[in-house]
Amino acid sequence: MYTPHHDRTHAFKATIDGTLDVEVHGSIWPAKIFGRFFALCAIIRIVLCTLWVCLFAGKYDVYVID
């Protein structure tokens, strides 16, 4: 699973105990700018993560972007 943010204190057990492999990409962009623009920053982070997956992660049969 690829995600732009993974908070281990607020996540499914399977992502913490290693059942699902989680890789974080896109977190170089801040979550907020001046305490605002949270939604815009989230969109930018998911786009960065999606670009990383498309360019470097290999080929998959199915992509789910939520």
C-alpha positions as CSV (number, residue, x, y, z in Angstrom):
1,M,0.0,0.0,0.0
2,Y,1.3,3.4,-0.9
3,T,0.1,6.5,0.9
4,P,1.1,10.1,1.4
5,H,0.6,9.9,5.2
6,H,0.5,7.0,7.7
7,D,-0.2,7.8,11.3
8,R,0.6,4.6,13.3
9,T,-1.4,5.9,16.3
10,H,-4.6,6.2,14.1
11,A,-4.3,3.3,11.7
12,F,-5.6,-0.2,11.1
13,K,-3.8,-3.0,12.9
14,A,-2.8,-4.7,9.7
15,T,-0.8,-1.7,8.6
16,I,1.0,-1.6,12.0
17,D,1.8,-5.3,12.5
18,G,3.2,-5.8,9.1
19,T,0.3,-7.7,7.5
20,L,0.1,-5.0,4.9
21,D,3.3,-3.3,3.7
22,V,2.9,0.4,3.9
23,E,5.2,2.9,2.0
24,V,4.8,6.6,2.5
25,H,5.5,8.9,-0.5
26,G,4.4,12.5,-1.0
27,S,4.9,13.5,2.6
28,I,7.5,16.1,1.5
29,W,4.6,18.5,1.0
30,P,3.2,20.0,4.2
31,A,-0.2,19.0,5.5
32,K,-1.2,22.7,5.9
33,I,0.1,26.1,4.8
34,F,-0.3,28.9,7.4
35,G,-2.8,26.7,9.2
36,R,-5.0,26.7,6.1
37,F,-5.4,25.0,2.7
38,F,-5.7,21.5,4.2
39,A,-7.7,20.1,1.3
40,L,-5.4,21.6,-1.3
41,C,-2.3,20.2,0.4
42,A,-4.0,16.8,0.7
43,I,-4.7,16.8,-3.1
44,I,-1.1,17.8,-3.8
45,R,0.3,15.1,-1.5
46,I,-1.9,12.4,-3.2
47,V,-0.8,13.6,-6.6
48,L,2.9,13.3,-5.6
49,C,2.3,9.8,-4.2
50,T,0.5,8.8,-7.4
51,L,3.3,10.1,-9.6
52,W,5.8,8.2,-7.5
53,V,3.9,5.0,-7.8
54,C,3.4,5.4,-11.6
55,L,7.1,6.3,-12.2
56,F,9.0,4.1,-9.7
57,A,6.8,1.4,-8.1
58,G,6.4,-1.0,-11.0
59,K,3.4,-2.2,-12.9
60,Y,0.2,-3.3,-11.2
61,D,-3.1,-4.6,-12.6
62,V,-5.3,-2.3,-10.5
63,Y,-4.7,1.1,-9.0
64,V,-7.1,2.4,-6.3
65,I,-6.7,6.1,-5.5
66,D,-8.9,7.4,-2.7
